[in-house]
Amino acid sequence: MRLGILVLAVGASLLAGTGVAAAADPAVLGGGSGIVMDDRNYCTLTTIGPDSGGRLVGFTAGHCGNAGSAVASEADPDAGVVGTIAYTDANLDYAVIVFDPAKVVPVNRVGNTTITGIGGPAQFPDIVCKQGRTTGHTCGVAYGDVFGSGQTWTQTCVDLGDSGGPVVVGTTLVGMVNGYLTVACLGPEVGTSMT
């Protein structure tokens, strides 16, 4: 009899727990966080914050996805889709992401990178640092706009997946990673100036 009561009590407690779905915790995202577009393209978030219309927005490299691409957090996949790319610019290689504020907690520090303002562009011999989902926090000298193309070149280590990573001088965001020339972490990093 006692065994039957115990089995009924355990069964009732298990059934009581079924059908009750708990909402996933929001993803914590900031400049340097890994993001995933359409479940296949891994890149890095440049920065995040409110725009003049009160929307929670962020930037990444334009080649990471297209307008309409779903954005998820690499570190918090259980949060699901946390935003959508609203706009991309192929010439300057940047994308604007609109985030769901109910699914994201924005932060200004990721790893060893803190962003407190926007400025730039970086010029020789500024020392810049970047935070990327692949190579983490690396620093090097800025060469500036080498050929008048509007792109800033630096000697920071970047590799695939670092695209979109914030480039900072101190805590001032001055650019984003778009790629590298020739060899990862040896060839110069090429990026878009935040101005």
C-alpha positions as CSV (number, residue, x, y, z in Angstrom):
1,M,0.0,0.0,0.0
2,R,2.8,2.4,0.9
3,L,4.6,1.6,-2.3
4,G,1.4,2.4,-4.3
5,I,1.0,5.8,-2.5
6,L,4.7,6.6,-3.2
7,V,4.4,5.7,-6.9
8,L,1.2,7.9,-7.1
9,A,2.9,10.8,-5.3
10,V,6.0,10.7,-7.6
11,G,3.8,10.3,-10.7
12,A,1.7,13.3,-9.7
13,S,4.7,15.4,-9.1
14,L,6.2,14.5,-12.4
15,L,2.9,15.2,-14.2
16,A,2.6,18.5,-12.4
17,G,5.9,19.6,-13.9
18,T,5.0,18.7,-17.5
19,G,3.5,21.3,-19.7
20,V,4.9,24.2,-17.8
21,A,7.5,25.9,-20.0
22,A,10.0,28.3,-18.4
23,A,11.1,31.2,-20.5
24,A,14.8,31.2,-21.3
25,D,16.9,33.8,-19.6
26,P,17.8,36.8,-21.8
27,A,21.1,36.7,-23.7
28,V,23.8,39.0,-22.3
29,L,25.4,40.9,-25.3
30,G,27.9,43.6,-25.8
31,G,30.7,44.7,-28.1
32,G,32.8,41.6,-28.6
33,S,30.0,39.0,-28.1
34,G,29.8,36.1,-30.5
35,I,26.6,36.2,-32.6
36,V,25.1,33.7,-35.1
37,M,23.2,34.7,-38.2
38,D,20.6,32.2,-39.7
39,D,22.1,29.4,-37.7
40,R,25.3,29.3,-39.8
41,N,27.3,32.6,-40.0
42,Y,29.4,33.2,-36.9
43,C,30.5,36.8,-36.3
44,T,31.1,39.3,-33.6
45,L,28.8,42.1,-32.3
46,T,30.4,45.6,-32.6
47,T,28.3,47.4,-30.0
48,I,24.8,47.6,-28.7
49,G,22.5,50.3,-27.3
50,P,19.4,52.3,-27.8
51,D,19.0,54.4,-31.0
52,S,17.2,57.8,-31.2
53,G,13.9,56.0,-31.6
54,G,14.4,54.0,-28.4
55,R,15.0,50.7,-30.2
56,L,17.7,48.4,-29.0
57,V,20.2,48.2,-31.9
58,G,23.7,46.9,-32.7
59,F,26.2,46.7,-35.4
60,T,28.2,43.9,-37.0
61,A,30.0,43.4,-40.4
62,G,27.7,43.6,-43.4
63,H,29.0,40.3,-44.9
64,C,27.8,38.4,-41.8
65,G,24.2,38.3,-43.0
66,N,21.5,40.0,-45.1
67,A,18.5,42.2,-44.2
68,G,16.0,39.8,-42.5
69,S,18.7,37.4,-41.2
70,A,17.8,36.0,-37.7
71,V,20.4,36.8,-35.0
72,A,21.2,34.5,-32.0
73,S,23.7,34.7,-29.2
74,E,26.5,32.2,-29.5
75,A,27.0,32.0,-25.8
76,D,23.2,31.8,-24.9
77,P,21.7,29.6,-27.7
78,D,18.7,28.8,-25.4
79,A,17.6,32.5,-25.8
80,G,16.7,31.7,-29.4
81,V,16.4,34.4,-32.0
82,V,17.2,37.7,-30.2
83,G,17.2,40.1,-33.1
84,T,17.1,40.6,-36.9
85,I,19.4,42.4,-39.3
86,A,17.4,45.4,-40.5
87,Y,19.9,46.9,-42.9
88,T,23.2,46.1,-44.6
89,D,25.6,48.4,-46.4
90,A,27.8,46.5,-48.9
91,N,30.1,49.5,-49.6
92,L,31.1,50.1,-45.9
93,D,30.5,46.4,-44.9
94,Y,28.3,47.0,-41.9
95,A,24.9,45.7,-40.8
96,V,22.4,47.2,-38.3
97,I,20.7,44.7,-36.0
98,V,17.4,45.4,-34.2
99,F,17.2,43.4,-31.0
100,D,14.2,42.2,-28.9
101,P,14.7,44.0,-25.6
102,A,12.9,41.2,-23.8
103,K,15.5,38.7,-25.0
104,V,18.7,40.8,-24.5
105,V,20.6,42.3,-21.6
106,P,23.0,44.9,-23.2
107,V,26.4,45.4,-21.6
108,N,29.3,47.7,-22.3
109,R,32.1,45.2,-21.3
110,V,32.9,41.9,-22.9
111,G,36.2,40.2,-22.0
112,N,38.9,42.8,-21.7
113,T,37.0,45.4,-23.8
114,T,34.9,48.2,-22.4
115,I,33.1,50.7,-24.6
116,T,32.1,54.1,-23.1
117,G,32.0,56.3,-26.2
118,I,32.4,56.5,-30.0
119,G,35.2,58.4,-31.8
120,G,38.0,58.0,-34.2
121,P,39.1,57.1,-36.7
122,A,42.3,55.6,-35.4
123,Q,45.5,57.1,-36.8
124,F,49.1,56.0,-36.8
125,P,50.6,55.4,-34.2
126,D,47.5,54.9,-32.0
127,I,47.4,51.5,-30.2
128,V,44.1,49.9,-30.8
129,C,42.6,46.7,-29.4
130,K,39.8,44.5,-30.6
131,Q,37.5,41.9,-29.0
132,G,36.5,39.0,-31.3
133,R,34.6,35.7,-30.8
134,T,37.5,33.8,-32.4
135,T,40.8,35.4,-31.3
136,G,39.6,37.3,-28.2
137,H,41.3,40.4,-27.1
138,T,44.3,41.5,-29.2
139,C,46.1,44.8,-29.7
140,G,48.4,46.5,-32.2
141,V,49.3,49.7,-33.9
142,A,46.9,51.6,-36.2
143,Y,48.1,52.5,-39.7
144,G,45.0,54.7,-40.4
145,D,43.3,55.1,-43.7
146,V,46.2,53.8,-45.9
147,F,44.8,54.4,-49.3
148,G,42.1,57.0,-48.7
149,S,39.5,54.3,-49.0
150,G,37.7,55.1,-45.8
151,Q,38.9,51.8,-44.3
152,T,41.2,51.8,-41.2
153,W,44.1,49.3,-41.2
154,T,45.6,48.0,-38.0
155,Q,48.1,45.4,-36.9
156,T,45.7,43.4,-34.6
157,C,45.3,39.7,-34.8
158,V,41.9,38.7,-36.4
159,D,40.6,35.5,-38.0
160,L,37.3,34.2,-39.3
161,G,34.5,34.9,-37.0
162,D,36.1,38.1,-35.6
163,S,34.2,40.1,-38.3
164,G,32.2,42.9,-36.7
165,G,34.4,42.9,-33.6
166,P,34.9,46.3,-31.9
167,V,38.1,48.2,-32.4
168,V,38.9,50.5,-29.5
169,V,41.4,53.1,-28.4
170,G,41.2,52.8,-24.6
171,T,37.4,52.6,-24.1
172,T,36.5,54.6,-27.2
173,L,35.0,52.6,-30.1
174,V,36.8,53.7,-33.3
175,G,36.0,50.9,-35.7
176,M,34.8,47.4,-36.5
177,V,36.7,44.4,-37.9
178,N,35.8,43.6,-41.5
179,G,38.7,41.2,-42.4
180,Y,42.4,40.8,-42.9
181,L,44.8,40.8,-45.8
182,T,46.7,37.7,-46.8
183,V,47.2,35.7,-43.6
184,A,45.1,35.7,-40.4
185,C,46.9,37.4,-37.5
186,L,49.9,38.4,-39.7
187,G,48.4,40.5,-42.5
188,P,46.8,43.8,-41.4
189,E,43.3,43.9,-40.1
190,V,41.0,46.0,-42.4
191,G,38.0,47.6,-40.8
192,T,35.3,50.3,-41.0
193,S,35.7,53.5,-39.0
194,M,32.8,54.2,-36.7
195,T,32.7,57.8,-38.0
